[in-house]
Amino acid sequence: MKRFGMRFLSAICALGLVAAASTVAMAETVQVAPGVQVTKRNYPGAPVNEQPFFGLTGRNAAEKAEDEKFVSAIIAATGTREKALEELNKRAWRAVNTGKMKEAAVRFNQAYLVSPEESSVYHGLAVIAQFRFNDFDAADELFKIALRQPDPMKALRADYGRMLLMAKRPRDAEPILEQAVKDAPDFGDAWTNLAVARFQNGNPTAACAAVEEAFKRRATSNSGQDLVAVKTAAQCK
């Protein structure tokens, strides 16, 4: 599956992302699946179907009926609940990869309706919190939940580590990315991000080792530019 690329040249120096305004109701949490609680957040101005978990505002009777109708229809169309989730995830990541974050948010929320316990739901909504709303706290919480839920994607830790780099948390990112390259050793972007983390944490020799591994794998065009930047900054041979 194609992964969403994000340049990290600015991460090497200083990232300028600013978290978008969100409201957090005094750390109030809401159960979104059996045994899963998330902090209640909403984002003023964004339609609820584009906010993670529909903004956690509560679904009225008519909305719940429409949700059930949708779930029944897509399961009937695809054959099983598992295939329905797979189809929705495919549509969602296609939207992410083409920069259509509003559409991606809608699709990940639909996936949540189909299988609220699956890791891929929290993974996808973490990406929405990160790139749609620049809310690193929400993304961090959802990535952590995704790690605990069933059937995580191989790229989960790579995406989580990238978010931590963007949040200027390279020390937290490095161990996550060390595991990410074990989970998906052929994912070139994970090696690039690990190189960034190692360099930012003051280990240019280890960064160059990750650079060498990254060059052996295919990376996105944006990641390739970051790779060259790390190689230059770390003075790799």
C-alpha positions as CSV (number, residue, x, y, z in Angstrom):
1,M,0.0,0.0,0.0
2,K,1.3,3.4,-0.9
3,R,2.1,5.5,2.1
4,F,1.6,9.2,2.6
5,G,4.9,11.1,2.3
6,M,5.9,14.1,4.4
7,R,9.1,16.0,4.1
8,F,11.4,16.1,7.1
9,L,14.0,18.7,6.1
10,S,12.4,21.1,8.4
11,A,12.4,18.5,11.1
12,I,16.2,18.4,11.0
13,C,16.3,22.1,11.8
14,A,13.0,23.4,13.3
15,L,9.5,22.4,12.5
16,G,7.0,25.3,12.2
17,L,3.7,23.4,12.5
18,V,1.2,24.9,14.9
19,A,-1.5,22.8,16.5
20,A,-5.0,23.8,15.3
21,A,-7.5,25.0,17.8
22,S,-9.4,22.2,19.5
23,T,-11.6,22.0,22.5
24,V,-11.0,19.4,25.2
25,A,-13.7,19.1,27.8
26,M,-11.5,18.9,31.0
27,A,-9.9,15.6,29.9
28,E,-13.3,14.0,29.7
29,T,-13.1,10.5,28.2
30,V,-15.6,8.6,26.1
31,Q,-15.8,4.9,25.5
32,V,-15.6,4.3,21.7
33,A,-15.2,0.5,21.8
34,P,-15.2,-2.2,24.5
35,G,-12.3,-1.3,26.8
36,V,-11.3,1.7,24.7
37,Q,-11.6,5.2,26.1
38,V,-10.5,8.4,24.2
39,T,-10.3,12.0,25.3
40,K,-13.3,14.0,24.1
41,R,-12.2,16.5,21.6
42,N,-13.9,18.5,18.9
43,Y,-12.8,20.9,16.3
44,P,-15.0,24.0,15.8
45,G,-15.8,24.7,12.2
46,A,-15.3,21.1,10.9
47,P,-18.3,19.0,10.1
48,V,-18.7,16.2,12.7
49,N,-18.3,13.5,10.1
50,E,-14.8,14.8,9.3
51,Q,-13.8,14.8,13.0
52,P,-12.4,11.6,14.7
53,F,-15.3,9.5,16.0
54,F,-17.8,12.1,14.7
55,G,-16.6,14.6,17.2
56,L,-17.7,12.4,20.1
57,T,-20.9,14.5,20.2
58,G,-23.2,11.6,20.5
59,R,-25.4,10.3,17.6
60,N,-29.1,10.9,17.7
61,A,-31.6,8.2,16.8
62,A,-31.9,9.2,13.2
63,E,-28.1,9.3,12.8
64,K,-27.8,5.9,14.4
65,A,-30.3,4.5,12.1
66,E,-28.4,5.9,9.1
67,D,-25.2,4.4,10.5
68,E,-26.7,1.0,10.8
69,K,-28.2,1.2,7.3
70,F,-24.7,2.1,5.9
71,V,-23.0,-0.7,7.8
72,S,-25.5,-3.3,6.6
73,A,-25.3,-2.0,3.0
74,I,-21.5,-2.1,2.7
75,I,-21.2,-5.5,4.4
76,A,-23.8,-6.8,1.9
77,A,-21.9,-5.2,-1.0
78,T,-18.5,-6.6,0.0
79,G,-19.6,-9.9,1.4
80,T,-18.2,-9.8,5.0
81,R,-17.5,-7.3,7.8
82,E,-13.7,-7.9,7.3
83,K,-13.9,-7.1,3.5
84,A,-16.0,-4.1,4.3
85,L,-13.3,-2.8,6.6
86,E,-10.7,-3.5,4.0
87,E,-12.5,-1.6,1.3
88,L,-13.1,1.4,3.5
89,N,-9.5,1.5,4.6
90,K,-8.4,1.3,1.0
91,R,-10.6,4.2,0.1
92,A,-9.4,6.2,3.1
93,W,-5.7,5.7,2.5
94,R,-6.2,6.5,-1.2
95,A,-7.6,9.8,-0.1
96,V,-4.8,10.4,2.4
97,N,-2.2,9.7,-0.3
98,T,-3.8,12.2,-2.6
99,G,-4.1,14.9,0.1
100,K,-7.9,14.6,0.4
101,M,-8.0,14.7,4.2
102,K,-11.6,15.6,4.5
103,E,-12.6,12.5,2.4
104,A,-10.2,10.4,4.3
105,A,-11.7,11.5,7.6
106,V,-15.2,10.5,6.4
107,R,-13.9,7.1,5.3
108,F,-12.1,6.3,8.5
109,N,-15.2,7.2,10.5
110,Q,-17.1,4.8,8.3
111,A,-14.5,2.2,9.1
112,Y,-15.0,2.9,12.8
113,L,-18.8,2.2,12.4
114,V,-18.0,-1.2,10.8
115,S,-15.2,-2.4,13.2
116,P,-14.7,0.0,16.1
117,E,-12.2,-2.3,17.8
118,E,-9.7,-2.6,14.9
119,S,-6.2,-1.0,15.1
120,S,-6.5,0.4,11.6
121,V,-9.4,2.6,12.7
122,Y,-7.3,4.3,15.4
123,H,-4.2,4.5,13.1
124,G,-6.2,6.2,10.4
125,L,-7.9,8.7,12.8
126,A,-4.5,9.5,14.3
127,V,-3.4,10.5,10.9
128,I,-6.5,12.7,10.5
129,A,-5.8,14.3,13.9
130,Q,-2.3,15.0,12.8
131,F,-2.7,16.2,9.3
132,R,-6.2,17.5,9.2
133,F,-6.1,19.3,12.5
134,N,-2.4,19.5,13.5
135,D,-3.4,18.1,16.9
136,F,-0.4,16.1,18.0
137,D,-1.8,15.3,21.4
138,A,-4.8,13.6,19.9
139,A,-2.7,11.8,17.3
140,D,-0.3,10.5,20.1
141,E,-3.3,9.2,22.1
142,L,-4.8,7.4,19.1
143,F,-1.5,5.9,17.9
144,K,-0.9,4.4,21.3
145,I,-4.4,2.9,21.2
146,A,-3.7,1.6,17.7
147,L,-0.7,-0.3,19.1
148,R,-2.9,-2.1,21.5
149,Q,-5.7,-3.0,19.2
150,P,-6.0,-6.1,16.9
151,D,-4.3,-6.5,13.5
152,P,-2.0,-3.4,13.4
153,M,-0.7,-2.4,10.0
154,K,3.1,-3.0,9.5
155,A,3.5,0.8,8.9
156,L,1.9,1.8,12.2
157,R,5.1,2.5,14.1
158,A,6.6,4.2,11.1
159,D,3.7,6.6,11.0
160,Y,3.7,7.1,14.8
161,G,7.5,7.8,14.8
162,R,7.1,10.3,12.0
163,M,4.4,12.1,14.0
164,L,6.7,12.3,17.0
165,L,9.4,13.8,14.9
166,M,6.9,16.5,13.6
167,A,6.0,17.1,17.2
168,K,9.7,17.8,18.0
169,R,10.0,14.7,20.1
170,P,12.9,12.9,18.6
171,R,13.9,11.0,21.8
172,D,10.4,9.5,21.9
173,A,10.5,8.9,18.2
174,E,13.7,6.9,18.0
175,P,12.7,3.7,19.9
176,I,9.4,3.7,18.0
177,L,11.3,4.0,14.7
178,E,13.8,1.4,15.7
179,Q,11.0,-1.1,16.0
180,A,9.3,0.3,12.9
181,V,12.2,-0.8,10.7
182,K,11.9,-4.3,12.2
183,D,8.2,-4.4,11.6
184,A,8.6,-3.2,7.9
185,P,12.3,-3.6,7.0
186,D,11.6,-2.8,3.3
187,F,9.8,0.5,4.1
188,G,12.4,3.1,3.0
189,D,10.6,6.0,4.6
190,A,10.9,4.4,8.0
191,W,14.6,4.2,7.6
192,T,14.8,7.8,6.6
193,N,12.8,8.9,9.6
194,L,15.0,6.8,11.8
195,A,18.0,8.5,10.3
196,V,16.4,11.9,11.2
197,A,15.7,10.8,14.8
198,R,19.2,9.4,15.3
199,F,20.8,12.6,13.9
200,Q,18.6,14.9,16.0
201,N,19.5,12.8,19.1
202,G,23.2,13.5,18.5
203,N,24.3,10.2,16.8
204,P,25.4,11.0,13.3
205,T,27.2,7.7,12.9
206,A,24.0,5.7,13.6
207,A,22.1,8.2,11.4
208,C,24.4,7.4,8.5
209,A,23.9,3.7,9.0
210,A,20.1,4.3,8.6
211,V,20.7,6.5,5.6
212,E,22.6,3.6,4.0
213,E,19.7,1.2,4.7
214,A,17.2,3.8,3.3
215,F,19.1,4.1,0.1
216,K,18.7,0.4,-0.5
217,R,15.0,0.6,-0.4
218,R,12.5,2.6,-2.4
219,A,11.3,5.7,-0.7
220,T,8.8,8.4,-1.7
221,S,10.1,11.3,-3.7
222,N,9.7,13.6,-0.7
223,S,11.4,11.2,1.6
224,G,14.2,10.9,-0.9
225,Q,14.9,14.7,-0.5
226,D,14.9,14.3,3.3
227,L,17.3,11.4,2.9
228,V,19.8,13.6,1.0
229,A,19.4,16.3,3.6
230,V,20.2,13.9,6.5
231,K,23.1,12.5,4.6
232,T,24.5,16.0,4.0
233,A,23.9,17.2,7.6
234,A,25.4,14.1,9.2
235,Q,28.3,14.2,6.7
236,C,27.8,10.6,5.7
237,K,30.3,9.1,3.2
